[in-house]
Amino acid sequence: MGLYMREVVRGVARGRLAACATREMCTNIKKTPVKKDLSEPMAAAYKPGEVERGWYCWWEDRGFFRRTDAEEDFVMAFPPPNVTGSLHLGHALTCSIQDAIARWQQMQGRQVVFIPGADHAGIATQVVVERHLWDTQGKTKHDLGRQKFVDEVWKWKEEKGTMIFDQLRRLGASLDWDRAVFTMDVHMNEAVTEAFVRLYDAGLVYRKEALVNWCCSLQSAISDIEVDHLHLTGPTELTVPGYSKPVTFGKMYDFAYRLADSEEEVIVSTTRPETMLGDTAVMVHPEDPRYTHLHTRRLLHPLRRETIPVITDPVVDPEFGTGAVKVTPGHSHEDCQVGERHSLPFLSILDSSGKITNIVPEFEGLLRFEAREAVLLALSALGLYRGCRAHPMMVPRCSRTQDVIEPLLRPQWFVRCKELAKQASEAVQSGRLNLVPQLHRRAWHSWLDNITDWCVSRQLWWGHRIPVYHITAADGREVWVAAGSEEDARRKAVEKEGIPLASIISTLQEEDVLDTWFSSGLFPFASLGWPSQGRGETTPDLARFYPTTLVETGHDILFFWVARMVMLGLNLTGRLPFETVLLHGLLCDGGGHKMSKSRGNVIDPLDVINGASLEVLCERVEGSLNAEEVLTGIRRNFPTGIPECGADALRFTLCSTNFKNQLLNIDVTRMEQNKFFGNKIWQTVRFLLSALDKVADLGVSRASPVQESHRLQQLGLMDRWIMSHLAALVTTADNTFKAYDLHVVTKAFTTFWHNQLCDVYLESMKAVLRDGTEAERDAALQTLWTCIDTGLRLVAPFMPYLAEELYQRLPRQHGRQQSVMQCSYPLPKEFEGLRDLRVEEGVEALLEVASALRTLKTSYGIFHNRVNGTVVSSDGVLRNILTDNLQTLTTLGRMKEVKVQEGSSHSSFHSACAVSTISSATTVYLHLQGVVDPKVEVARLTKKLMKLERDERKVVKMVTSPGYLERSPPHVQLAHHTKLKSIRTEMEKVRALIHSLEDL
C-alpha cells in the first residue's frame, strides 16, 4: 500500500474515532459553535457548572488547541487509557498535569501537539465483552467462535468505547483530537506487525516453554502489573471463580517424605499442598548438620510412586520450618531457578483451565483446590500428613477476574531484552534522556541491568494476533516465520529456510495475540506515522514532531511502559522517543491509605465535578462483592456525599500536590476549598467591574497594564507593594513551570491572590476608592486590573474554564485576544524593575502593626471598628511609613482611629489600654475605656479560664497515670505534652487579660 492510501485509511480510522468521541462528548457538553453569551451580569457567586458549560466545544470549534504559526514545537502523547474504562483519579491527575503543561507551552508561543489515544486493553476488554455477552445473550465466546466474538468486541467498542474521551473533554483537556489513535486501528495494526517482524528478523524474538503468570479464568498469561498481591495474616476465605464455596488461604501444611531405602522421614511445609504432585526434589542447606547424612540420598514421592533426590543449595534458610524445602520447578518462579541450576525435571501439574493433569492419574481432572483436599486425604491415609497451622502469606490474584494466579509452564513468545535494556540504561546515564524526578534513575538502572526477557504472547482472541506463521514442509521440517501475511511467510520460508514452495503443505498463523504493552510501546512514533518513514517514505508528522518532547505518567508503569517505549524507540527508529520523562506518585486518600474499592475511599473525578449524594454513592455498590464493607467505608469517608466542585477545582487540587512524591494524599475537602478559592477569584473580578462601572468611560482607560501607562509614577505605597509581589509571583511561576514544579506555582498563586491581593490590597483599596483623589483611585483601579489580568493568565493552565469566563468579562483598552488560550503567559520581563524589596519590608512592618491591633481586639471580644489605638515607636522609619499611610493602617487594623507617636512606651496609657509589644522599639495600645465592660469581660474570660483548667487537669491525669510511659507510643506522648503546653500557654494569656481588665 502506498503512502497516500495508507494516510487515507489512517485518516478514516482516526475520523471514526474522533467522530465517536465527539458524539459521546456532546451527551454531557452541549455543542456550542458560537461563543458563550455573557451579556448578563455576573452571578452573585461562583457556580462551577454554569461557568464550565459551553466553553470546550467553542475552543475546539475555533481551533484554539493548536497554534500553527509557532517556530517551536512541544509534542506529548496522553497515555492511552483503556477503551473499556471510565475516568479514574489517576487519569485525572495525569490529565491535569499534562494539560497544565500543554496550555502553558502554548501560551509560551509554541505549537503544541497533544496526542490522544485509546488502548484496546486486550484482557480488560475481552473480560468486559464476555460478561456482556453472557448477560445479554447467555453465550460464551466459544459459542460464537473467534471471528464472531471479535466482531462483537468491535461492535461493543463502537457503541461504548469512547466514553473516556467525553470525560477527558469534561476535564478540559486541550487534546489534538484530529490525531486520536486507537491501538487496533488500521495503521497501528500495520505498525505492530512491522515492529514484531523487524525484531524477529533481528533475532530478538524467540519461542520457548517457560513459567508465566497464568489466569485460569482467562486461560491466558498476564503481565506482572495485572497481578494484585493480597497479603494475608492468617486463615482467610476467598472467593475464587469457578468454585461454589470459598477457598481457605493463609495456612501452612506439613507432611513427610520417607527415604527410599529406610523409614527415616523428612518433614516439609507448604501453603499449597496440591503442588506437591509436581515436586521433583527436596532441598536443604549444604551446611545444615541435620541433613548432611542425606546428601545424594533419594526420597520416595508417595503419590507418584517414584523417587526424587535430596539436593543442597545455599538459598535455603535453615531457620525456616524444618530447614527442608520441597522443590516444584513447574509451579514456582523461585523453584524454577533452582530446577535450572540442578537440572531437575519440570512437571506441569495443571492444564490451562486449572485442572490437574495426568501426572498422577488418580487426581486427573480435579480442579486445583479440590485436588488440595484429595491430596491431604491421600497423605493422611499413608500416615504422612502432619497437620496445618495459621501462616501469613501473599496470594497473587488477577486484577481483572480476581482468580488466583498460577505459575504455569506454557510455550510463549519472548523478546530478548538485554541489549535493548543496555541502550536504554545508557541513554539516562549519558543525560540524553532526563528522568524527573531524578530519584528514579537508580531504579531505572537497577531494573534494566537485571532485566529478564519480555513475554509478549497472550492467549486471548482480542488484540494484535502475533504475525508469525508455523510452516510445515512435505519432508517433515517445521519452521516459524514472522511476516505480514501468509504469502510473505511462504516467501520467507523459501528464501531464508530453503524450503521449496511446492513442498509447503501448511501455513498456520499463531493463535496468540501480543501483550497490550507491545502496541503501547510503539505509541510515540506509531501515532505520528511510523513505519512509513522506515520504508523510504515519510510523513510530515513523523518528520517534524518525532522525537516527542515529554512523556508524563505514574512511576508505577515506569518499566511496563516507559522503559519499553525507550527500548523499542531506540531499536526501531534509532532515536529516543522523547527527551524527558516526568513521573508522578500514587494517589492515596487524605489519611495516606491507598485508594481501593474495598476501603470505600475511591474518588470518582466526575463525582467531584458534578457532585454526588451519599445515597447515590451507596447505590452504586449494592449487590457487589463485599458490599457491606464498601458501604461502611463510603459512609466513613463521605458522610455527606461529595459536593459539586467543578473541573477547575479538581485540576487545581491535583496540580497543587507535589506529584513528584512517591505517595500523594488527596481528599475531597481540599477540592471543595479550591472551589471556594475559585469563588474568591470570581468575587475579586466582580469587585473590580463594580468599581469600574462607577467611573468615566466605564473604566476602559484603566483597563491596561499599569506598568505600560503614565500612571506607573502615580502609584501609592500599597499599589507598589502589590505590584512588587505580582512581579515576584510571575518570576516564581516562570521558574517553577520550567522545572515542572506545578505545586509551587499554585501555592504562590494562592498566596498572592488570597493573602496579598484580597486580604490586604483590596481592603486597603476600599478606603482609596471612598476617600482618595481621582488620581489615587485611577492608579488603584489600574493596578487591580493589572493584577487580575495577569492572574487570570497565570492560572489559566490550571483553571481554564474560570480563566476564560473572567477573561471574556474583563474590559480591555487594547490587545484583546479571542480567548485566554491565545494570550501570552506572563513573563518576568513584563515586570522588570517593579520588584521593590524596600517597599515590601515597609508594608510588612505596617501589616505587623495592623495585625497586632486586630489581635488585641479579638482578645477582648471587640468585633466592631469603634475603637481607637496608638502606636508608640522609637523607629523613625516605621513612624514615617505609618504616618504617611494612616488611612491604610486604620482600615487594615479595623479601627476608628490610630495615632502614631514617638517613644518606646507611654505609661499614661497603661491603666486604660490593652498592650502589645511588637519589638523593643515599638508598642501598640488599644484604648478600652468606654469600649468594653470590664465586669462582663472578666466574667467571660474567667469562664474560659475554668474550662482551660479542667482541660489541663484531664491531660495531667492522663500523662501521670500508672503505666502511661510503658503503654503509650512516643508519638502519642509527644502529642499529649504538646497539648498540655498549648493549654498552659493559653491559660497565661487569659490570666494576663483578666489582670489588665481588673485594672480598668
C-alpha angles and dihedrals in degrees: 000000000000125000093258095053092044091054090048092052091044091050092052092051092048091046092055090050093047092045091052090048092052093046092052093041093057092062089076104018114053113229106250112183090172129061118273114267110246098168092115118085118263115277117254090247138023112267111187095200093054094043095048095048117103104006103093099059090045091053090049095043091052094046095240092148091072131056109194099178095067125116095206127057132212113194126188135157122217108232101257108247122214112281088225094053140093126218114284127184092265090058089047091052092050091045094048093049096043096044092048089053093044093050091046091051091050091049086052087063100258128132105247119208105191107178120206124199146161126227118225087223097207100205098033094048095045091051093049094047093045089055091046091050092051094045095048104031106015090235136124127219089256090059089059102037126229102290096044090046091052088049088054090052091052090048091051091047093052091050102041109004101096099058092107091059089058089052093049089053089050087057089053098247109174093215124164095244094183087069096051112147131198113199092228097049121119096266095045090051088054092048093049092050093048092048095049094046092050092049091046094049089049090057093250097118125065140162126230143145109263143153113273138172100267126197109200092198092055092032086220142107114253133197125255092254090060091058119091117201115219112197115209126192095197144334109348131171114226131187110238121191112253096027124103093206131045117263120230119232131172098069132116116217123204125203137158136245116202124215112255092233102038144022093256112126135213115204117216131181133215140166090214107048092175089068091066085084086077099043112133100174146004114232131208135174111268092232098043103121092207092068108029089106090057097058110127090006122126132231129212114243100222098209103035092042094223134105128258127192131250106232132188125225132161091225089079116102106220089201093060111096111306093341090249118107130195115230121215106172093178094056109034133057091214093046089047090063090047090049092052092049093050098034093240122169116259113225123192109216098175133054123217093277095051099259124135114262125224091272086113107021095206091064099038114133097016117131109251097251092042086053088057091067092044092051092050091049091050092049091048091052089054092048092244102111113099101183137256139265140191112280134172113242144162118242116201111216133184109252090217104044103017088230118148109259118237124201101230136177109242136154105258141168117247137190115220105235108178097092093036090051092048091059092046091050092049091052090063094039091054093046095244089118117044121208115201117229095029093214086087092064092085093052090045093056094040093053095044094044090054098035122148125209116282118247103217102173125097127186095229137116098220115072142046106328107227108259096226126112132207108220123195122196129204091248091060098260116143123194138169117228127185113219144144094244143007089259092053090048092056091047091052091048089056096044101039105025098035094233112152111241092231092056095057105108100174139017113188125177118225111266095215124091128221125265109267089236089065094067091038088055090061095049101103094058103021090056088058098051108281131177094036091079092053090059095061092271128100140206123213092232095053093044094050107029105036126123093043121224106233143005118199123190145128118295089233090077096041089116102028093054116002098048091046092050088053094047094046094041093053093046099043102034103021090234138086110262092227141005101228136029114206114193130195129197133246120281121244132175123260091276093054095255120140111253112252136156092237091058091050090227100112113127116212108210092217089056089055091048098045103020126239130215122229088249092057092047091052095046091061094064099043111123094016126121114279089010095159092052091049093047091051089053093048093051090048096047100036106026092163098029124249117307122227106263105160132229094280094057090047092050093045092050094049092049091046093067119084092250092185089075118098094241126031121201113211130173136174092242091068090049091053090048089055090051086056088049087054087055089052089056090046093052092048091058090046089053092052095046091049091050093047091051088064098056134071118287087011089279097293091135088058094048099095136081108292092215089064096049138077090251092074089090092049097058118128126224095271091045090053090045095055092043089052090053091045089054089050091049093052091051091048092049092049094049098042096044087057089053091045090241093141093163089063090053093050093045092049090048093049092048092049098045099039105032103028109024100036106025095042117012098041091047092050091044094059090069091048092052090048102041108009129106120263091257091051092049093049092048091049094047093049090047091052091046089052092050092049095044091048092043094052091052090047094051097039095095089056102034104026097162097050092042091052095048094050095040089056091050096047113098115234133193094206143338098054114168124205090245137010085242088070093052123099118252111249112267129197092242089066089063099037112152095013096099106098115176093183091058090047091052092048094050092044088057090050090049091051090056092046090049091051090054092050092047091053091050092051091048091058096041095251110152101164130076098236095108134098131221141188131211116205116192140161089200105103095193092053092046090054092050092048094044093049091049103036092134091056092046091049092049096046092042089051091230137144093225137351126197127198120212136176119249140065099258140359115212094192089070096054101087096052103029143076110230134212121180111211097177141335087277102042135052129176123212128197113201107226102172108119092000102082132029103235094206094051092045093047090051091050093048093044089056090050090049092052091054091049090051090052090050090049093052091049093053093042090052090051097049094044096047117118113272094012094126092048099047101036120082116234094252091054092050090049091051092051094049091047090052091049092051091049092051093050092047090052091047091056090051093050092048090052091050091050090049092051092049093050088058093058 
